[in-house]
């Protein structure tokens, strides 16, 4: 974990701030900038833990993080972060604690924004408040869709959806997946033995090719069909 505030000295002239912040006045941006700071994380490092007291919301300005629900024996990757989204935002209106865990998947840069000035701005800037709540609703809908998929789909359908989901993370090669087997299992909510068995079946059917360093999609249409059928 590396702290670094040299990339962006002020929210007023920041080139990597969330588009949501374009709705703020210079005075409001200065309010957020007062106690703002940046942190860089390496893959596997914990960003924040479910249940921890939430003093900040976080905007990921580069890289990808895993958003998880965890227990003593299992972890479930709900989804992966989107660039510039505000992670931990539900804590502003709830119990004041983070409702999920965030772990760096790649090298990431994170901007920490203090909750208190953000909460004050939400009370007075109606346009910002509307867009902020719209983002929370989209996040909630994504979680409902994930839960529905995990509860109603068979293992093959869940894995097909997981592979399509994971492949979409890599803009440079949308047919190649570099997620570890452990992360794939955590996204699909299955144990690693079942995952390995299904991956072998998919490879035998010509749907994927297991290569050094990852998995290549060979039949995206077939995967989409399996994901839809479930």
Backbone torsions as a table, in degrees:
resi	resn	phi	psi	omega
1	UNK	NA	125.6	-177.1
2	UNK	-124.8	122.7	174.4
3	UNK	-85.2	139.8	-175.6
4	UNK	-159.8	119.0	178.8
5	UNK	-117.7	20.5	-179.1
6	UNK	-87.9	-20.8	-176.8
7	UNK	-65.6	-40.5	-177.1
8	UNK	-140.0	106.0	-175.5
9	UNK	-80.9	-20.4	-177.6
10	UNK	-151.0	142.0	176.1
11	UNK	-64.7	-22.4	-178.0
12	UNK	-65.3	-39.3	-176.4
13	UNK	-114.3	15.2	-178.6
14	UNK	-67.7	133.5	-179.8
15	UNK	-93.0	-6.5	-176.2
16	UNK	-123.0	20.2	179.7
17	UNK	-77.5	157.8	179.5
18	UNK	-58.4	136.8	175.7
19	UNK	-55.3	-25.6	178.0
20	UNK	-59.0	-33.0	-177.1
21	UNK	-74.9	-7.6	175.3
22	UNK	-68.8	-13.6	179.4
23	UNK	-85.4	0.2	-176.7
24	UNK	-99.2	149.4	175.1
25	UNK	-76.8	167.8	177.5
26	UNK	-59.4	-39.9	179.9
27	UNK	-63.6	-41.3	179.2
28	UNK	-67.5	-39.4	177.0
29	UNK	-63.8	-37.9	177.2
30	UNK	-65.3	-35.0	176.1
31	UNK	-60.3	-44.4	-179.6
32	UNK	-70.7	-34.1	-174.9
33	UNK	-72.2	-22.6	-173.4
34	UNK	-55.2	-46.2	-177.8
35	UNK	-116.7	20.8	-179.9
36	UNK	-78.3	147.3	173.2
37	UNK	-151.5	163.7	-177.7
38	UNK	-116.9	147.1	177.2
39	UNK	-138.4	140.8	174.0
40	UNK	-107.8	137.1	-179.7
41	UNK	-122.1	146.9	174.4
42	UNK	-91.9	159.4	178.3
43	UNK	-53.4	133.3	178.8
44	UNK	91.6	-12.4	-179.6
45	UNK	-77.2	141.4	179.0
46	UNK	-76.5	129.0	177.1
47	UNK	-91.6	-53.1	168.0
48	UNK	-155.2	160.3	-171.9
49	UNK	-114.3	140.4	175.6
50	UNK	-53.4	131.2	178.9
51	UNK	93.9	-13.5	179.3
52	UNK	-72.1	150.1	177.1
53	UNK	-62.7	133.2	-173.6
54	UNK	-102.6	109.8	176.4
55	UNK	-103.1	-16.0	-177.1
56	UNK	-138.9	154.6	162.0
57	UNK	-103.9	156.2	-171.1
58	UNK	-124.0	135.8	174.0
59	UNK	-113.5	119.9	178.7
60	UNK	-84.1	116.3	-176.3
61	UNK	-95.1	-11.9	171.6
62	UNK	-161.5	148.9	178.8
63	UNK	88.5	-176.2	-175.0
64	UNK	-131.6	139.2	177.0
65	UNK	-121.4	155.8	174.7
66	UNK	-93.4	135.4	176.1
67	UNK	-109.5	117.5	-168.4
68	UNK	-126.0	154.4	161.5
69	UNK	-112.3	135.1	-173.8
70	UNK	-130.3	155.0	170.1
71	UNK	-130.9	-172.4	-179.9
72	UNK	-67.8	-26.2	-173.9
73	UNK	-118.3	-14.5	-174.5
74	UNK	-137.5	159.1	169.7
75	UNK	-135.8	144.4	178.3
76	UNK	-126.6	120.1	175.1
77	UNK	-81.7	111.3	-179.5
78	UNK	-70.4	-45.5	179.6
79	UNK	-169.9	-177.6	175.8
80	UNK	-112.0	153.8	-175.6
81	UNK	-67.6	154.7	172.6
82	UNK	-108.4	146.3	-178.2
83	UNK	-58.2	130.3	174.5
84	UNK	75.8	-3.2	177.1
85	UNK	-66.5	155.6	-178.6
86	UNK	-95.7	102.9	-179.3
87	UNK	-79.8	140.6	-179.3
88	UNK	86.7	3.2	-176.6
89	UNK	-58.9	-35.3	179.6
90	UNK	-57.4	-23.5	-178.7
91	UNK	-65.2	-21.0	-179.1
92	UNK	-63.7	-35.7	-174.3
93	UNK	-106.2	-9.0	-174.5
94	UNK	-101.9	-128.1	-174.7
95	UNK	-83.8	-4.2	-175.3
96	UNK	81.8	15.7	177.6
97	UNK	-126.4	151.8	178.8
98	UNK	-69.2	138.4	-175.8
99	UNK	-99.3	0.8	175.4
100	UNK	-151.3	169.5	178.4
101	UNK	-102.6	143.0	177.2
102	UNK	-122.6	127.9	179.7
103	UNK	-129.6	138.0	179.0
104	UNK	-66.0	128.8	173.2
105	UNK	-90.9	-42.5	175.4
106	UNK	-119.8	-179.1	167.7
107	UNK	-59.0	129.6	180.0
108	UNK	-132.0	153.9	171.4
109	UNK	-117.7	131.7	-173.3
110	UNK	-126.9	134.4	174.2
111	UNK	-104.0	122.8	-179.5
112	UNK	-93.4	125.1	-179.6
113	UNK	-117.5	124.5	-178.6
114	UNK	-60.8	134.9	-175.9
115	UNK	-68.1	-36.2	-172.2
116	UNK	-64.2	-50.8	175.9
117	UNK	-64.6	-32.1	177.3
118	UNK	-64.7	-41.9	178.3
119	UNK	-63.1	-39.6	178.4
120	UNK	-63.3	-42.3	179.1
121	UNK	-65.8	-37.2	178.9
122	UNK	-62.4	-29.0	-179.7
123	UNK	-75.1	-24.3	-170.9
124	UNK	-114.9	-20.1	-177.9
125	UNK	-108.1	97.0	-172.5
126	UNK	-64.6	-39.6	-178.3
127	UNK	-65.8	-44.2	177.0
128	UNK	-63.1	-43.5	179.3
129	UNK	-58.5	-44.3	-179.1
130	UNK	-62.2	-47.3	-178.4
131	UNK	-67.5	-35.6	178.4
132	UNK	-63.4	-48.5	179.5
133	UNK	-67.0	-33.3	176.0
134	UNK	-60.7	-40.8	177.4
135	UNK	-65.1	-39.7	177.2
136	UNK	-64.0	-39.2	178.9
137	UNK	-64.9	-40.7	177.6
138	UNK	-62.4	-40.8	178.3
139	UNK	-62.8	-42.6	178.4
140	UNK	-63.2	-42.8	179.1
141	UNK	-62.1	-40.2	177.7
142	UNK	-61.8	-40.2	179.9
143	UNK	-67.2	-40.0	176.8
144	UNK	-62.0	-41.6	179.2
145	UNK	-63.6	-39.9	178.3
146	UNK	-64.2	-45.5	-179.6
147	UNK	-62.7	-40.8	178.2
148	UNK	-61.4	-43.9	-179.7
149	UNK	-62.6	-44.0	-177.4
150	UNK	-68.5	-32.2	-177.5
151	UNK	-82.6	-33.4	-169.4
152	UNK	-103.0	-21.3	-176.6
153	UNK	-88.3	150.9	171.3
154	UNK	-76.7	169.4	-174.4
155	UNK	-59.0	-42.8	-178.9
156	UNK	-63.9	-40.6	178.3
157	UNK	-66.2	-39.9	178.3
158	UNK	-64.4	-41.9	-179.9
159	UNK	-67.9	-40.1	177.8
160	UNK	-59.3	-46.1	178.9
161	UNK	-63.3	-40.6	-179.9
162	UNK	-62.3	-43.6	-179.8
163	UNK	-64.4	-41.2	178.1
164	UNK	-65.8	-41.1	179.8
165	UNK	-63.1	-46.3	-177.4
166	UNK	-69.1	-36.6	-179.9
167	UNK	-64.6	-31.7	-179.0
168	UNK	-69.3	-8.6	-179.7
169	UNK	-77.3	-20.2	-171.3
170	UNK	-109.8	98.6	-178.1
171	UNK	-65.7	-31.9	-176.6
172	UNK	-70.2	-31.4	178.1
173	UNK	-148.0	88.5	-173.5
174	UNK	-70.6	0.1	179.4
175	UNK	-109.6	8.0	-176.3
176	UNK	-122.9	135.3	-176.4
177	UNK	-118.8	128.4	-179.5
178	UNK	-112.2	7.4	178.4
179	UNK	-62.9	144.4	175.9
180	UNK	-67.0	161.5	177.0
181	UNK	-62.0	-36.1	179.0
182	UNK	-63.0	-42.0	179.2
183	UNK	-69.9	-39.6	176.3
184	UNK	-59.6	-43.4	179.0
185	UNK	-63.7	-37.5	-179.1
186	UNK	-71.2	-30.6	176.1
187	UNK	-73.1	-43.4	-177.1
188	UNK	-81.7	-8.7	-179.2
189	UNK	58.7	52.3	175.4
190	UNK	-140.4	160.8	178.8
191	UNK	-77.5	162.8	-172.1
192	UNK	-68.0	-30.9	178.3
193	UNK	-63.8	-45.9	177.7
194	UNK	-64.3	-38.5	177.8
195	UNK	-60.4	-48.0	-178.6
196	UNK	-61.4	-40.6	179.6
197	UNK	-62.8	-45.0	-179.0
198	UNK	-69.7	-37.3	177.0
199	UNK	-61.5	-39.6	177.9
200	UNK	-64.5	-42.5	178.0
201	UNK	-62.9	-42.9	178.9
202	UNK	-62.6	-38.8	179.9
203	UNK	-69.0	-41.6	178.2
204	UNK	-62.5	-30.5	179.2
205	UNK	-85.7	1.0	177.3
206	UNK	78.1	16.1	-177.7
207	UNK	-83.9	-35.1	178.2
208	UNK	-134.3	167.2	172.2
209	UNK	-131.8	120.5	178.6
210	UNK	-83.4	117.1	-178.5
211	UNK	-116.4	168.3	173.7
212	UNK	-62.5	124.9	178.2
213	UNK	89.1	-1.8	179.0
214	UNK	168.2	-165.2	-177.4
215	UNK	-128.1	131.2	178.2
216	UNK	-106.7	132.4	176.7
217	UNK	-79.0	123.5	-179.3
218	UNK	-104.7	-21.3	-177.8
219	UNK	-142.0	80.4	-176.6
220	UNK	-64.7	-36.8	179.2
221	UNK	-61.6	-40.9	178.5
222	UNK	-64.6	-40.4	177.1
223	UNK	-64.3	-42.8	179.7
224	UNK	-61.9	-39.0	179.1
225	UNK	-65.7	-42.4	178.7
226	UNK	-65.2	-38.5	179.8
227	UNK	-66.2	-36.5	-179.7
228	UNK	-71.8	-41.7	-178.9
229	UNK	-69.9	-37.2	177.7
230	UNK	82.8	NA	NA
